[in-house]
Amino acid sequence: MEVLLPHISRWFLEKQEHFAVFAQADSRIEGWFKAELLVLFNRLVASQVLEKFEREASIISPKDGKRKQVDFRLQVQGQTHLCELKALCISQAAGTPRNLHFSFAMTTLGW
């Protein structure tokens, strides 16, 4: 997965103005962010950095055996990675309280 991080970083560094505007508007940007990743992942597949990806991928939860859906399933260097996006407002412009006690995990599955 680490091979993708420089590409993702460069892609979004060029869009710093977007983040400033979204922060000023106190706006969630999950849809925009997901669309940007879709374009980036297509380019990375074309350049063979990313083997393949699937959006809105169905998976079976190892925890409860139920079918779940994740935003992206990525195939990188023979390993499968799941990517689920969650966004929250990135500023306090609207004066709304934020509980930033959250966590995220990057899971690698040997599929």
Secondary structure, DSSP 4 states (H G I P E B T S, - for coil): -TTTHHHHHHHHHTTHHHHHHHHHTT---HHHHHHHHHHHHHHHHHTTSS-EEEEEEEEE-TTT--EEEEEEEEEETTEEEEE---------TT------------EEE--
